[in-house]
Amino acid sequence: MKLHTILFSWLALALHLPAQDKDGFTPLSGGKTTAGWTNPYEWGKIEVVNGEFHLTADKKFFLVTEKKYSDFIFEGDILLPTGKANSGFMFRAQSGPNKVFGYQSEVDGSTRNWSGGLYDEGRRKWFISPKKSDKESVAAFLRRAGKTFKRNDWNTYRITCKGNHIKIEVNGVVTTDITDDKDSSGVIGIQHHGEKGQTYKFRNLRIKEIK
C-alpha cells in the first residue's frame, strides 16, 4: 500500500471520515448512518440496514450528497422493489428545497428496457441516449444496452465524468457514451420514484475524484 494511502486511512480513522479503498475510491455508504448525505425534501423515510440505504415514500424524492463533484468515477448498486418501479442515479445534479434536477442515469423497471440511458430530470428529459420518440435512437440504445439490466436482482452502475464527456455502464456494459456541456459540477443523488410504500435499496456507493 502506498504511503499516502496509509496516511489518508489513518487520518480518516482519527477524524471519523470515510477511508479510501485499495482502488482509490471513497465510500459514500456502508456505515451505520447517512453522514455526508441530505434529504432536501419535507418527506421521505431513509433507513440504513446492514450498510444499505433503504428509501421509502409515497411521493418522489431524492437523497443527495452534501458535497458537489465535478470529474469523477462513481459506482453504486441498486435493487428495485417488485411491481411498478423506476429510479435513477443523479450526478452533477442541482438541488434546492423540495427539488432536485439535472443528469440522471436511468434505472428502468419497465419492459421498455431503458436502464443506463441518460435522462435530464426536470429539464430536457429524454434528450439523448435514447431520444424519446426517435425510433432509430431507441433501437440503437436497445441493441447495446437493452438486456444488461437485471429486473429482480442487484445492478451495478458506473458513471464516469471528465470534462464534457459522460459515460454510463450497467453491469459492465457501456450503455451511454456522449458529450454534453449542460452541467460541470453538482451532487450525487439516489431516487425514490414515489410508489406508495415501496422501498428502494442502494449499496456500495463510492466515488473516485479525477484530478
N, C-alpha and C positions, 0 to 999 in steps of 0.2 A: 504494500500500500504506500502511495506517495506521501511525503512528509506533510504537504499542505492539506491532504485529505484527513490525515491523522489529527492535525491541529484543528481543523474545522470540526471534526467529530467531537473532540474534547471540549471545544468552545460551545458547541451546540448542547452538549450534555450539561455543561456548567450553567448555561443560560436557559435551559429547557426549550431549546429551539430544535426543529427537525433536522436531523443529520443527513448529509448526502449518502447515497448508497454507493456501491462499488462501481456503478456505471455513471456516477456523477449527477444523478437525479436527486432532487429534494422531495421527500414525501409531502403530499398535501392532505393525506388521510392515513388512517391505520392506527391512530391512537384511540383515546377514550373520550375525546371532546372534538368540537368543531372549531378549535382555535385556529385563527387565520382566515375564517370564513364569516360571512354575514348574510342575513336574510333581509333584503330591502323591502319586503312586503309585510303587511299587517296580518297576514295569515300564513299558514303552512307549518306543519309539525316536522321537526328534524330529530332523529334519534341516531345514536352511534351504537351499533350492535356488532361486537366482535371485529371492530375496526372498519366496519361498513357504515356508510351513510344511508339511512333509510328516510325517504321523504314521503309524507302522507298529507293529502289535502283534498279539498272539494273544489278548489279553483287553481288555475295555473299559477305557479310561482317558480322562482329560481333562487338557489343558494349560490353566492358568488364569493370569490376571494377578496380579501381586503386589499391585497396588493395588485397592482397592474403589471402586465408583462408585455414586452414588445417582440423580441426574437427569441424563439424557444422551441423545444420539443416537449409536448405534453402527452401523457399516456393515462388512460383510465379504463376501468371495466364497468359495464352496466348490465343489469338484469331487469328486463321489463316484467311487469305483472301480467298475469293471464288476462284474456279478454281484450277489449279495446285499449290500446296504449300507444303513446308516442312521446318521444323525449329528444334530448339533444345535449351536446357538449358546447357551451358557449365559449368563445375565445376572442381576445381583443375586443371584448364587449363593453358596452357603456351601461351604467346603472344609476338609478335615482329612486326616490320614494315610489314604491309600488310599480317599478318599471325597470326592465332590462331589455336592451335591444342590441343588434349587431350580428356578427358572424356566428353561425351555429352549424355544427356538424350533425346532420340528421340521424336520429335513431328511430327507425320506422317499423312499427309493429304490424302494419297492414300488409296486404298481399301485393301492393304495387312495388315493394322492394327498393325503396329509395334510400336505404341506410347508407351513410357515408357521403351523401350529397351535401352540397353547400347551400344553406338557406340563410337569408338575411332577415333575421327576426325583427319585426316592427318597421321594416323599411322596404327593400326591394323584393322581399320574399324569394320565390324560386327564380332567381335571375341567371343562374348558371349551374351546370353540373348537378342535375339536369335542369333544363329550362322548361317550366310548366307550359303545357300545350304545344310544345315543339316535339313532334314525333321523332324526328331524326336525333335530337339531343337525348331524349329519353331512351331510345333504342340503343344508342352508343353507351349510355351510362349502364344500362342493364346488362350489356354484353361484358363489361369489365367488372361490374360490382354487384349484379343482381342476386347472386347466390352465396355471397360471402357471409351475410348476417344470419345468425342462429336465433330464431324467434324465441325459443323456450330455454335458452342457456345464457351463460355469461358471454359477453362480447368485449373484445379489447380494441379500443380506439387509440390511434397515434396521430397527433396533429403537429405538423412542423410549419413554423412561420419564420421566414427570413426575408426581411425587406417586404416587397410586394408579392413574394412567392408563398403560396399556401398549398400544402399537401396533406391529404387526409388518407389514413389507412385504417381498414377494418379487418381484424383478424389476419393481419399480414398482407392484405391485398390493397393496392393503391386504388382508391375509389374516386378521388378528386386530386387534380394537379393543375393549378391555374395561377394566374397573376391577377391581383386586384389591389387598388390603391385606396379603398374606402377608409380603412382604419389601420393604424400602425401600432396601436397600444391599447390595452384595456384589460378587463378582469377575465378570469376563467369562471365558468358557471356550469351548474348542473340543473336539470329541469324536471319538475313535476308538471305534467300536461293538464292536470285538473280533473281527471276522472275520480268521481266521488269515492272516498275510502280506499283507493288503490295506493299501494306502497311501491315506490321505485327504489332500487338498490344500486349503490355505487361502491366500488372498492379500488384499491391500488392506484389511487390518484397521485401522480407525481409529475415533476417538471424539471427540465434542464434548460437554463437560460443560455442562449448563444450570444457570445460577445463578438 
